[in-house]
Structures are given as C-alpha cells and as structure tokens.
Amino acid sequence: MTIRIFHNPRCSKSRATLALLREQGIEPEITLYLESPPDAGELRSILDKLGMNPRELMRKGEAEFKQQGLDDETLTDDELINAMAAAPRLIQRPIVLAGDHAAIGRPPETVLDIL
C-alpha cells in the first residue's frame, strides 16, 4: 500500500508527522502541496476518506480565508473546495493517505490509526 503525505516542510506538525512515519519504517510519497496542490476532484476524494466536509478541512486563520469571505455560511461545498484548490494554504496539514483512509496529522500520532 502506498502511503502519501501532503507535506509543508515549514510546518512543525508536518515535519513531525513525516518523522513519525519514518520511525515506523515508512517512506511515504511526499507531495509538497503548496507547490503541487490537489485539484477539486482530488480534494473531494480526500474529504471522503477523511469523513469531513470542506469547511472542516479549512485553515480559518489564513489571510485568504478572510479575504475571500469563506466564513460565509451560504457558500456551497463546491465553492469551498474550489477555494482550497486555488489557494492550497487554506488546506489543513499534513494529510496522510493510506489506501482508502486518510488522517490529518494534528497531532501527528493520529496518522498511526490508518496504517
């Protein structure tokens, strides 16, 4: 099974999650999602695996969140997903994918549940 991490090397939780995977003997496929962001379809798939709605996956403290008015409760899931695809900084990190499962590494140990 391929293990994939959506990683931001500048994020301490992302670095800790990657280190934890490596401690488990896993060398994941690393996607630097700020450079190669997931498209809307991939985000939908990730959300399904996480069992989350788009709003739950968003980083609400980011400037883009406020600038784009993403706290507007009338926005549709598609609008929120498209916003994350266009501005990947809005996506919670790190996300680890393992087969049909996914977890957000906050705290890093949560990813162990899907391995």
Secondary structure, 3 states (H helix, E strand, C coil): CCEEEEECCCCHHHHHHHHHHHHCCCCCEEEECCCCCCCHHHHHHHHHHHCCCHHHHECCCCHHHHHCCCCCCCCCHHHHHHHHHHCHHHECCCEEEECCEEEECCCHHHHHHHC
